Each structure stands twice: as C-alpha cells, then as structure tokens.
C-alpha cells in the first residue's frame, strides 16, 4: 500500500519477527528448558516520510498503551509494565540498532533468564522500520496483522517490557517481551 504525503512518496519498510519461548512450570528461574521459534520476517506496506529522530520513551509508552487497549477490547487482562523486562528489551533494541547483533531473536533465552523474575512462559515480538512518521503504530499494526505476533499479544501473560532504539540511518528497532510470572 502506498500513502502519498503532501511532498511526494518516500519508500519505507517494516520488518517483523516473532519469537516464542515456553518454559515448563518448575521451581527454577534461570535454568529452565525452553523452545524458541525461528524469526518470521514479514515485509510491510510502503509508507510516508522519513523521520530520523524520535523520543524512544514516548514510542515505548505508545506501544504499551496500544497493546493494552487491544487486550482490553478483546476481554484480555491488561499487562503490567515491568522495568526489569523493559531494560532487557531496550538492550536488545539498542544492540540491533548499533549492529552488535542482527535483527533477530538471537539471545532471547539469555534476555529472559537475565530478568530477575520467576516465570512460566515468555515470548517476544520485534520490529524494525524506517521512514514512518509513527513507527510504534506501524509496528503494532504489523504485529496485529501477523498471526504469530498476534498470538503473543493475545497470550496468557501478565507482564511486559518494551524497548525502542534508533540509529543514524533512521531505523527504529522495537522489542516487546511478554512474561507470565509465577
């Protein structure tokens, strides 16, 4: 889909990836056995103008609010934002934006086990986009349109953390981690 801004069309991309990690219910916290789905890459529509500076905290809050609005609308309990989870999501987004790690779920198990929480289940949605005036909205829209991402959004989770990072290329990396705590 093309959207035409007042001054012409700028090419934009949105790529999404979804990961799922299931941890058995045990008394362990950081040594739980897990399974992890490979990333799913989904190209998105074309979009509006290139924007290179964003307030990442504002984008994180926007994602949090949009996901909770969706959950409430679909009779699901709201998620609680957790600073420890957010810290891991931010680190992953920053590492992807800086090129320290590829755009992927690589290291997901380590991110989740680094969170000082006891949990039963965890999953992750990531997105990268460039050229959207509202990258948080584009990521959430893409996640909601993808069955794998939607499964995470609708999942039996109670906690979440969201991290957003940008780079000098104007790319915006977004990570949302979902946790079912015990």
N, CA and C atoms as a LAMMPS dump frame, in Angstrom:
ITEM: TIMESTEP
0
ITEM: NUMBER OF ATOMS
546
ITEM: BOX BOUNDS ff ff ff
-5.0000000000000000e+02 5.0000000000000000e+02
-5.0000000000000000e+02 5.0000000000000000e+02
-5.0000000000000000e+02 5.0000000000000000e+02
ITEM: ATOMS id mol type element x y z
1 1 1 N 0.843 -1.163 0
2 1 2 C 0 0 0
3 1 3 C 0.892 1.23 0
4 2 1 N 0.546 2.208 -0.811
5 2 2 C 1.282 3.463 -0.848
6 2 3 C 0.431 4.539 -0.198
7 3 1 N 1.072 5.373 0.61
8 3 2 C 0.435 6.56 1.159
9 3 3 C 1.197 7.738 0.615
10 4 1 N 0.483 8.689 0.074
11 4 2 C 1.154 9.808 -0.559
12 4 3 C 1.104 11.034 0.336
13 5 1 N 2.253 11.452 0.89
14 5 2 C 2.289 12.687 1.66
15 5 3 C 2.237 13.891 0.729
16 6 1 N 2.106 15.061 1.304
17 6 2 C 1.968 16.283 0.52
18 6 3 C 3.161 16.533 -0.39
19 7 1 N 4.36 16.061 -0.036
20 7 2 C 5.559 16.377 -0.797
21 7 3 C 6.116 15.197 -1.578
22 8 1 N 5.335 14.185 -1.83
23 8 2 C 5.795 13.053 -2.619
24 8 3 C 5.781 11.76 -1.827
25 9 1 N 6.275 10.723 -2.436
26 9 2 C 6.266 9.404 -1.814
27 9 3 C 7.677 9.031 -1.395
28 10 1 N 7.818 8.602 -0.163
29 10 2 C 9.107 8.111 0.329
30 10 3 C 8.96 6.625 0.601
31 11 1 N 9.951 5.871 0.24
32 11 2 C 9.93 4.436 0.434
33 11 3 C 10.243 4.097 1.878
34 12 1 N 9.434 3.243 2.479
35 12 2 C 9.644 2.836 3.858
36 12 3 C 9.476 1.333 3.956
37 13 1 N 10.078 0.776 4.992
38 13 2 C 9.952 -0.654 5.2
39 13 3 C 9.672 -0.954 6.655
40 14 1 N 8.974 -2.043 6.866
41 14 2 C 8.721 -2.55 8.197
42 14 3 C 8.968 -4.042 8.14
43 15 1 N 9.809 -4.535 9.022
44 15 2 C 10.092 -5.959 9.113
45 15 3 C 9.766 -6.389 10.529
46 16 1 N 9.082 -7.507 10.651
47 16 2 C 8.66 -8 11.951
48 16 3 C 9.259 -9.37 12.201
49 17 1 N 9.443 -9.688 13.448
50 17 2 C 9.85 -11.039 13.827
51 17 3 C 9.153 -11.389 15.132
52 18 1 N 8.802 -12.649 15.264
53 18 2 C 8.091 -13.108 16.441
54 18 3 C 8.815 -14.3 17.032
55 19 1 N 8.918 -14.329 18.319
56 19 2 C 9.555 -15.457 18.978
57 19 3 C 8.699 -15.945 20.116
58 20 1 N 8.786 -17.206 20.395
59 20 2 C 8.021 -17.772 21.48
60 20 3 C 8.935 -18.672 22.28
61 21 1 N 8.901 -18.494 23.562
62 21 2 C 9.71 -19.33 24.432
63 21 3 C 8.782 -19.894 25.484
64 22 1 N 8.653 -21.183 25.535
65 22 2 C 7.814 -21.818 26.539
66 22 3 C 8.695 -22.432 27.599
67 23 1 N 8.424 -22.094 28.832
68 23 2 C 9.201 -22.649 29.937
69 23 3 C 8.283 -23.532 30.758
70 24 1 N 8.708 -24.743 31.072
71 24 2 C 7.873 -25.612 31.895
72 24 3 C 7.696 -25.019 33.286
73 25 1 N 6.617 -25.38 33.922
74 25 2 C 6.345 -24.893 35.265
75 25 3 C 7.182 -25.715 36.233
76 26 1 N 8.223 -25.081 36.755
77 26 2 C 9.113 -25.724 37.719
78 26 3 C 9.508 -24.687 38.755
79 27 1 N 10.352 -25.072 39.676
80 27 2 C 10.838 -24.128 40.679
81 27 3 C 12.094 -23.413 40.235
82 28 1 N 12.525 -23.637 39.025
83 28 2 C 13.738 -22.998 38.516
84 28 3 C 13.396 -21.633 37.942
85 29 1 N 14.374 -20.759 37.92
86 29 2 C 14.146 -19.452 37.323
87 29 3 C 14.997 -19.251 36.09
88 30 1 N 16.308 -19.345 36.203
89 30 2 C 17.153 -19.003 35.066
90 30 3 C 17.698 -20.2 34.309
91 31 1 N 17.357 -21.408 34.719
92 31 2 C 17.892 -22.577 34.029
93 31 3 C 16.776 -23.415 33.404
94 32 1 N 15.639 -22.793 33.141
95 32 2 C 14.504 -23.526 32.605
96 32 3 C 14.757 -23.945 31.166
97 33 1 N 14.285 -25.14 30.81
98 33 2 C 14.399 -25.595 29.435
99 33 3 C 13.382 -24.839 28.6
100 34 1 N 13.78 -24.507 27.375
101 34 2 C 12.923 -23.685 26.549
102 34 3 C 12.897 -24.187 25.125
103 35 1 N 11.867 -23.723 24.418
104 35 2 C 11.829 -23.889 22.972
105 35 3 C 11.722 -22.5 22.39
106 36 1 N 12.227 -22.309 21.203
107 36 2 C 12.283 -20.973 20.614
108 36 3 C 12.013 -21.071 19.125
109 37 1 N 10.984 -20.389 18.665
110 37 2 C 10.678 -20.372 17.241
111 37 3 C 11.674 -19.489 16.506
112 38 1 N 11.973 -19.836 15.281
113 38 2 C 12.844 -19.004 14.454
114 38 3 C 12.114 -17.727 14.067
115 39 1 N 12.827 -16.643 13.762
116 39 2 C 12.185 -15.387 13.39
117 39 3 C 11.354 -15.54 12.128
118 40 1 N 10.284 -14.806 12.096
119 40 2 C 9.433 -14.739 10.928
120 40 3 C 9.559 -13.326 10.382
121 41 1 N 10.005 -13.195 9.159
122 41 2 C 10.177 -11.878 8.565
123 41 3 C 9.002 -11.592 7.651
124 42 1 N 8.388 -10.457 7.859
125 42 2 C 7.207 -10.089 7.096
126 42 3 C 7.408 -8.687 6.547
127 43 1 N 7.507 -8.523 5.24
128 43 2 C 7.608 -7.173 4.701
129 43 3 C 6.264 -6.47 4.818
130 44 1 N 6.308 -5.187 5.058
131 44 2 C 5.083 -4.418 5.199
132 44 3 C 4.858 -3.533 3.984
133 45 1 N 3.848 -2.708 4.119
134 45 2 C 3.486 -1.801 3.044
135 45 3 C 4.479 -0.648 2.923
136 46 1 N 4.343 0.115 1.879
137 46 2 C 5.151 1.313 1.699
138 46 3 C 4.497 2.432 2.499
139 47 1 N 5.259 3.45 2.885
140 47 2 C 4.695 4.468 3.763
141 47 3 C 5.152 5.869 3.43
142 48 1 N 4.983 6.743 4.42
143 48 2 C 5.137 8.177 4.23
144 48 3 C 6.584 8.657 4.341
145 49 1 N 6.807 9.706 5.081
146 49 2 C 8.082 10.402 5.073
147 49 3 C 9.117 9.795 6.001
148 50 1 N 10.384 10.028 5.697
149 50 2 C 11.49 9.542 6.508
150 50 3 C 11.675 10.469 7.703
151 51 1 N 11.654 9.891 8.878
152 51 2 C 11.873 10.639 10.104
153 51 3 C 12.991 9.942 10.852
154 52 1 N 13.99 10.7 11.294
155 52 2 C 15.148 10.054 11.899
156 52 3 C 15.271 10.279 13.392
157 53 1 N 14.506 11.18 13.984
158 53 2 C 14.629 11.401 15.417
159 53 3 C 13.28 11.14 16.087
160 54 1 N 13.322 10.36 17.143
161 54 2 C 12.122 10.032 17.893
162 54 3 C 12.468 10.025 19.367
163 55 1 N 11.475 10.315 20.194
164 55 2 C 11.643 10.154 21.627
165 55 3 C 11.283 8.708 21.926
166 56 1 N 12.297 7.894 22.211
167 56 2 C 12.063 6.467 22.353
168 56 3 C 11.122 6.144 23.517
169 57 1 N 11.178 6.898 24.612
170 57 2 C 10.27 6.648 25.737
171 57 3 C 8.816 6.864 25.335
172 58 1 N 8.579 7.847 24.49
173 58 2 C 7.22 8.111 24.009
174 58 3 C 6.743 6.948 23.135
175 59 1 N 7.635 6.438 22.292
176 59 2 C 7.277 5.298 21.446
177 59 3 C 6.994 4.059 22.298
178 60 1 N 7.803 3.83 23.321
179 60 2 C 7.581 2.686 24.207
180 60 3 C 6.22 2.786 24.888
181 61 1 N 5.896 3.961 25.389
182 61 2 C 4.599 4.145 26.056
183 61 3 C 3.454 3.957 25.072
184 62 1 N 3.629 4.42 23.848
185 62 2 C 2.593 4.27 22.835
186 62 3 C 2.319 2.792 22.546
187 63 1 N 3.376 2.001 22.418
188 63 2 C 3.213 0.559 22.19
189 63 3 C 2.49 -0.071 23.374
190 64 1 N 2.931 0.252 24.575
191 64 2 C 2.306 -0.291 25.787
192 64 3 C 0.816 0.029 25.811
193 65 1 N 0.478 1.278 25.571
194 65 2 C -0.93 1.693 25.592
195 65 3 C -1.731 0.993 24.493
196 66 1 N -1.183 0.934 23.277
197 66 2 C -1.899 0.305 22.158
198 66 3 C -2.14 -1.181 22.401
199 67 1 N -1.134 -1.886 22.916
200 67 2 C -1.29 -3.319 23.181
201 67 3 C -2.319 -3.542 24.282
202 68 1 N -2.274 -2.745 25.33
203 68 2 C -3.267 -2.907 26.398
204 68 3 C -4.666 -2.538 25.931
205 69 1 N -4.797 -1.527 25.097
206 69 2 C -6.122 -1.191 24.549
207 69 3 C -6.666 -2.365 23.743
208 70 1 N -5.82 -2.987 22.954
209 70 2 C -6.233 -4.148 22.181
210 70 3 C -6.676 -5.272 23.126
211 71 1 N -5.877 -5.54 24.142
212 71 2 C -6.198 -6.632 25.066
213 71 3 C -7.519 -6.375 25.783
214 72 1 N -7.742 -5.181 26.261
215 72 2 C -8.999 -4.856 26.954
216 72 3 C -10.177 -5.006 26.001
217 73 1 N -10.015 -4.511 24.778
218 73 2 C -11.085 -4.607 23.77
219 73 3 C -11.458 -6.062 23.49
220 74 1 N -10.507 -6.974 23.651
221 74 2 C -10.744 -8.392 23.382
222 74 3 C -10.872 -9.211 24.674
223 75 1 N -11.291 -8.533 25.745
224 75 2 C -11.569 -9.169 27.041
225 75 3 C -10.375 -9.939 27.603
226 76 1 N -9.195 -9.401 27.391
227 76 2 C -7.974 -9.958 27.957
228 76 3 C -7.477 -9.016 29.04
229 77 1 N -6.837 -9.534 30.076
230 77 2 C -6.341 -8.639 31.132
231 77 3 C -5.204 -7.753 30.624
232 78 1 N -5.162 -6.55 31.172
233 78 2 C -4.073 -5.638 30.829
234 78 3 C -2.746 -6.199 31.319
235 79 1 N -1.704 -5.847 30.605
236 79 2 C -0.346 -6.199 31.01
237 79 3 C 0.195 -5.117 31.935
238 80 1 N 1.075 -5.499 32.825
239 80 2 C 1.761 -4.547 33.699
240 80 3 C 3.165 -4.339 33.146
241 81 1 N 3.55 -3.088 33.023
242 81 2 C 4.89 -2.76 32.548
243 81 3 C 5.887 -3.021 33.672
244 82 1 N 6.943 -3.74 33.346
245 82 2 C 7.956 -4.109 34.33
246 82 3 C 9.304 -3.536 33.898
247 83 1 N 9.956 -2.806 34.776
248 83 2 C 11.216 -2.137 34.444
249 83 3 C 12.336 -3.123 34.118
250 84 1 N 12.386 -4.257 34.809
251 84 2 C 13.43 -5.244 34.523
252 84 3 C 13.271 -5.838 33.124
253 85 1 N 12.04 -6.093 32.739
254 85 2 C 11.783 -6.616 31.392
255 85 3 C 12.088 -5.528 30.363
256 86 1 N 11.658 -4.311 30.656
257 86 2 C 11.921 -3.182 29.763
258 86 3 C 13.417 -3 29.543
259 87 1 N 14.202 -3.143 30.59
260 87 2 C 15.654 -2.992 30.459
261 87 3 C 16.212 -3.994 29.449
262 88 1 N 15.779 -5.247 29.509
263 88 2 C 16.262 -6.249 28.56
264 88 3 C 15.774 -5.959 27.143
265 89 1 N 14.537 -5.498 27.002
266 89 2 C 14.007 -5.14 25.681
267 89 3 C 14.786 -3.965 25.09
268 90 1 N 15.113 -2.991 25.929
269 90 2 C 15.89 -1.834 25.454
270 90 3 C 17.289 -2.25 25.017
271 91 1 N 17.928 -3.101 25.808
272 91 2 C 19.274 -3.555 25.452
273 91 3 C 19.247 -4.256 24.096
274 92 1 N 18.246 -5.115 23.89
275 92 2 C 18.179 -5.833 22.614
276 92 3 C 17.947 -4.86 21.457
277 93 1 N 17.022 -3.923 21.613
278 93 2 C 16.779 -2.942 20.551
279 93 3 C 18.028 -2.109 20.281
280 94 1 N 18.727 -1.691 21.321
281 94 2 C 19.955 -0.91 21.149
282 94 3 C 21.031 -1.722 20.446
283 95 1 N 21.167 -2.986 20.829
284 95 2 C 22.169 -3.835 20.182
285 95 3 C 21.864 -4.045 18.704
286 96 1 N 20.59 -4.209 18.361
287 96 2 C 20.228 -4.349 16.947
288 96 3 C 20.473 -3.033 16.208
289 97 1 N 20.078 -1.915 16.806
290 97 2 C 20.251 -0.608 16.159
291 97 3 C 21.729 -0.289 15.938
292 98 1 N 22.58 -0.691 16.866
293 98 2 C 24.019 -0.424 16.763
294 98 3 C 24.763 -1.46 15.929
295 99 1 N 24.064 -2.483 15.463
296 99 2 C 24.69 -3.516 14.656
297 99 3 C 25.489 -4.53 15.46
298 100 1 N 25.339 -4.528 16.782
299 100 2 C 26.057 -5.502 17.615
300 100 3 C 25.478 -6.907 17.452
301 101 1 N 24.18 -6.983 17.176
302 101 2 C 23.51 -8.255 16.903
303 101 3 C 22.618 -8.044 15.687
304 102 1 N 22.34 -9.116 14.946
305 102 2 C 21.446 -8.955 13.796
306 102 3 C 20.004 -8.745 14.253
307 103 1 N 19.186 -8.255 13.349
308 103 2 C 17.756 -8.158 13.617
309 103 3 C 17.219 -9.581 13.712
310 104 1 N 16.947 -10.011 14.927
311 104 2 C 16.509 -11.391 15.136
312 104 3 C 16.142 -11.572 16.607
313 105 1 N 15.856 -12.823 16.938
314 105 2 C 15.608 -13.207 18.325
315 105 3 C 16.82 -13.881 18.944
316 106 1 N 17.955 -13.787 18.269
317 106 2 C 19.167 -14.388 18.822
318 106 3 C 19.378 -13.875 20.243
319 107 1 N 19.635 -14.779 21.155
320 107 2 C 19.866 -14.404 22.544
321 107 3 C 18.607 -14.242 23.373
322 108 1 N 17.453 -14.613 22.807
323 108 2 C 16.193 -14.427 23.532
324 108 3 C 16.198 -15.152 24.876
325 109 1 N 16.628 -16.383 24.895
326 109 2 C 16.635 -17.135 26.15
327 109 3 C 17.51 -16.436 27.188
328 110 1 N 18.655 -15.919 26.764
329 110 2 C 19.533 -15.214 27.701
330 110 3 C 18.884 -13.924 28.211
331 111 1 N 18.158 -13.211 27.342
332 111 2 C 17.478 -11.983 27.78
333 111 3 C 16.453 -12.313 28.862
334 112 1 N 15.673 -13.345 28.619
335 112 2 C 14.607 -13.676 29.56
336 112 3 C 15.17 -14.203 30.873
337 113 1 N 16.199 -15.041 30.803
338 113 2 C 16.752 -15.572 32.043
339 113 3 C 17.542 -14.522 32.822
340 114 1 N 17.922 -13.43 32.176
341 114 2 C 18.605 -12.332 32.869
342 114 3 C 17.632 -11.479 33.678
343 115 1 N 16.345 -11.637 33.429
344 115 2 C 15.333 -10.866 34.157
345 115 3 C 15.13 -11.535 35.516
346 116 1 N 15.274 -10.791 36.595
347 116 2 C 15.172 -11.394 37.929
348 116 3 C 13.719 -11.65 38.346
349 117 1 N 13.059 -12.519 37.586
350 117 2 C 11.672 -12.889 37.871
351 117 3 C 11.512 -14.389 37.7
352 118 1 N 10.607 -14.957 38.453
353 118 2 C 10.209 -16.343 38.222
354 118 3 C 9.086 -16.288 37.199
355 119 1 N 9.172 -17.132 36.197
356 119 2 C 8.173 -17.08 35.137
357 119 3 C 7.818 -18.473 34.657
358 120 1 N 6.651 -18.567 34.019
359 120 2 C 6.186 -19.814 33.439
360 120 3 C 6.316 -19.813 31.921
361 121 1 N 6.268 -18.658 31.312
362 121 2 C 6.251 -18.573 29.859
363 121 3 C 6.729 -17.182 29.448
364 122 1 N 7.311 -17.102 28.262
365 122 2 C 7.784 -15.819 27.752
366 122 3 C 7.749 -15.841 26.233
367 123 1 N 7.564 -14.691 25.642
368 123 2 C 7.643 -14.559 24.186
369 123 3 C 8.12 -13.153 23.858
370 124 1 N 8.395 -12.942 22.578
371 124 2 C 8.974 -11.668 22.16
372 124 3 C 8.497 -11.316 20.756
373 125 1 N 8.171 -10.07 20.555
374 125 2 C 7.928 -9.516 19.226
375 125 3 C 8.986 -8.45 18.974
376 126 1 N 9.548 -8.448 17.784
377 126 2 C 10.475 -7.386 17.403
378 126 3 C 10.07 -6.844 16.041
379 127 1 N 10.43 -5.602 15.813
380 127 2 C 10.177 -4.958 14.527
381 127 3 C 11.29 -3.962 14.266
382 128 1 N 11.542 -3.714 13.002
383 128 2 C 12.433 -2.634 12.603
384 128 3 C 11.732 -1.912 11.464
385 129 1 N 11.752 -0.612 11.518
386 129 2 C 11.179 0.13 10.411
387 129 3 C 11.943 1.418 10.182
388 130 1 N 11.685 1.978 9.035
389 130 2 C 12.359 3.199 8.629
390 130 3 C 11.424 3.976 7.718
391 131 1 N 11.298 5.25 7.982
392 131 2 C 10.526 6.108 7.099
393 131 3 C 9.093 6.347 7.522
394 132 1 N 8.682 5.821 8.647
395 132 2 C 7.321 6.05 9.128
396 132 3 C 7.319 7.215 10.104
397 133 1 N 6.289 8.017 10.046
398 133 2 C 6.186 9.124 10.992
399 133 3 C 5.777 8.634 12.377
400 134 1 N 5.137 7.461 12.46
401 134 2 C 4.766 6.889 13.75
402 134 3 C 5.192 5.416 13.774
403 135 1 N 6.486 5.167 14.036
404 135 2 C 6.988 3.796 13.968
405 135 3 C 6.347 2.857 14.988
406 136 1 N 5.944 3.362 16.137
407 136 2 C 5.303 2.499 17.133
408 136 3 C 3.976 1.987 16.601
409 137 1 N 3.191 2.864 16.029
410 137 2 C 1.902 2.466 15.472
411 137 3 C 2.072 1.481 14.327
412 138 1 N 3.069 1.709 13.486
413 138 2 C 3.326 0.794 12.368
414 138 3 C 3.712 -0.587 12.876
415 139 1 N 4.538 -0.642 13.917
416 139 2 C 4.94 -1.931 14.48
417 139 3 C 3.737 -2.656 15.065
418 140 1 N 2.931 -1.961 15.871
419 140 2 C 1.762 -2.589 16.485
420 140 3 C 0.791 -3.058 15.408
421 141 1 N 0.551 -2.232 14.402
422 141 2 C -0.344 -2.626 13.309
423 141 3 C 0.181 -3.882 12.614
424 142 1 N 1.464 -3.918 12.329
425 142 2 C 2.055 -5.094 11.699
426 142 3 C 1.956 -6.323 12.576
427 143 1 N 2.204 -6.165 13.878
428 143 2 C 2.098 -7.291 14.805
429 143 3 C 0.669 -7.825 14.856
430 144 1 N -0.307 -6.916 14.881
431 144 2 C -1.708 -7.344 14.952
432 144 3 C -2.159 -8.057 13.681
433 145 1 N -1.529 -7.745 12.56
434 145 2 C -1.895 -8.372 11.283
435 145 3 C -1.158 -9.687 11.043
436 146 1 N -0.227 -10.036 11.9
437 146 2 C 0.563 -11.255 11.757
438 146 3 C 0.097 -12.295 12.781
439 147 1 N -0.317 -13.478 12.331
440 147 2 C -0.814 -14.487 13.279
441 147 3 C 0.173 -14.822 14.398
442 148 1 N 1.462 -14.922 14.093
443 148 2 C 2.437 -15.278 15.113
444 148 3 C 2.599 -14.169 16.155
445 149 1 N 2.616 -12.93 15.706
446 149 2 C 2.742 -11.812 16.635
447 149 3 C 1.464 -11.651 17.454
448 150 1 N 0.331 -11.812 16.781
449 150 2 C -0.953 -11.693 17.46
450 150 3 C -1.078 -12.743 18.559
451 151 1 N -0.573 -13.939 18.31
452 151 2 C -0.59 -14.994 19.327
453 151 3 C 0.141 -14.522 20.582
454 152 1 N 1.271 -13.854 20.414
455 152 2 C 1.994 -13.324 21.569
456 152 3 C 1.189 -12.23 22.264
457 153 1 N 0.6 -11.331 21.494
458 153 2 C -0.173 -10.222 22.064
459 153 3 C -1.377 -10.735 22.837
460 154 1 N -2.011 -11.774 22.334
461 154 2 C -3.195 -12.339 22.981
462 154 3 C -2.849 -13.38 24.035
463 155 1 N -1.588 -13.668 24.223
464 155 2 C -1.155 -14.754 25.086
465 155 3 C -1.473 -14.555 26.552
466 156 1 N -1.339 -15.64 27.279
467 156 2 C -1.579 -15.654 28.721
468 156 3 C -0.34 -15.098 29.427
469 157 1 N -0.239 -13.776 29.429
470 157 2 C 0.882 -13.079 30.043
471 157 3 C 0.345 -12.018 30.985
472 158 1 N 1.152 -11.64 31.97
473 158 2 C 0.745 -10.584 32.89
474 158 3 C 1.725 -9.418 32.932
475 159 1 N 2.955 -9.642 32.466
476 159 2 C 3.972 -8.594 32.498
477 159 3 C 4.531 -8.365 31.098
478 160 1 N 5.018 -7.157 30.873
479 160 2 C 5.653 -6.85 29.602
480 160 3 C 6.749 -5.826 29.826
481 161 1 N 7.612 -5.742 28.848
482 161 2 C 8.641 -4.714 28.795
483 161 3 C 8.852 -4.346 27.349
484 162 1 N 9.095 -3.076 27.092
485 162 2 C 9.21 -2.583 25.721
486 162 3 C 10.454 -1.721 25.613
487 163 1 N 11.217 -1.962 24.554
488 163 2 C 12.413 -1.171 24.308
489 163 3 C 12.467 -0.705 22.877
490 164 1 N 12.8 0.547 22.694
491 164 2 C 12.911 1.147 21.361
492 164 3 C 14.265 1.828 21.257
493 165 1 N 14.909 1.659 20.115
494 165 2 C 16.189 2.327 19.858
495 165 3 C 16.239 2.738 18.393
496 166 1 N 16.954 3.807 18.136
497 166 2 C 17.122 4.303 16.769
498 166 3 C 18.608 4.37 16.438
499 167 1 N 18.889 4.486 15.15
500 167 2 C 20.274 4.686 14.74
501 167 3 C 20.359 5.832 13.748
502 168 1 N 21.573 6.143 13.298
503 168 2 C 21.788 7.284 12.418
504 168 3 C 21.217 7.069 11.023
505 169 1 N 20.896 5.841 10.669
506 169 2 C 20.278 5.55 9.374
507 169 3 C 18.783 5.841 9.382
508 170 1 N 18.233 6.198 10.552
509 170 2 C 16.803 6.446 10.667
510 170 3 C 15.992 5.191 10.926
511 171 1 N 16.685 4.091 11.229
512 171 2 C 15.985 2.848 11.533
513 171 3 C 15.528 2.868 12.989
514 172 1 N 14.326 2.355 13.206
515 172 2 C 13.762 2.279 14.552
516 172 3 C 13.564 0.804 14.874
517 173 1 N 14.218 0.337 15.939
518 173 2 C 14.13 -1.055 16.38
519 173 3 C 13.237 -1.112 17.612
520 174 1 N 12.282 -2.034 17.581
521 174 2 C 11.297 -2.139 18.655
522 174 3 C 11.249 -3.581 19.15
523 175 1 N 11.303 -3.756 20.452
524 175 2 C 11.245 -5.077 21.08
525 175 3 C 10.199 -5.046 22.171
526 176 1 N 9.293 -6.029 22.153
527 176 2 C 8.363 -6.213 23.26
528 176 3 C 8.492 -7.643 23.756
529 177 1 N 8.76 -7.775 25.054
530 177 2 C 8.865 -9.072 25.705
531 177 3 C 7.629 -9.264 26.578
532 178 1 N 7.046 -10.452 26.496
533 178 2 C 5.874 -10.818 27.276
534 178 3 C 6.273 -11.912 28.263
535 179 1 N 5.807 -11.802 29.507
536 179 2 C 6.153 -12.78 30.547
537 179 3 C 4.878 -13.156 31.316
538 180 1 N 4.743 -14.442 31.571
539 180 2 C 3.748 -14.919 32.542
540 180 3 C 4.526 -15.256 33.799
541 181 1 N 4.367 -14.42 34.814
542 181 2 C 5.112 -14.622 36.072
543 181 3 C 4.41 -15.645 36.944
544 182 1 N 5.149 -16.13 37.926
545 182 2 C 4.54 -17.053 38.878
546 182 3 C 4.411 -16.377 40.216
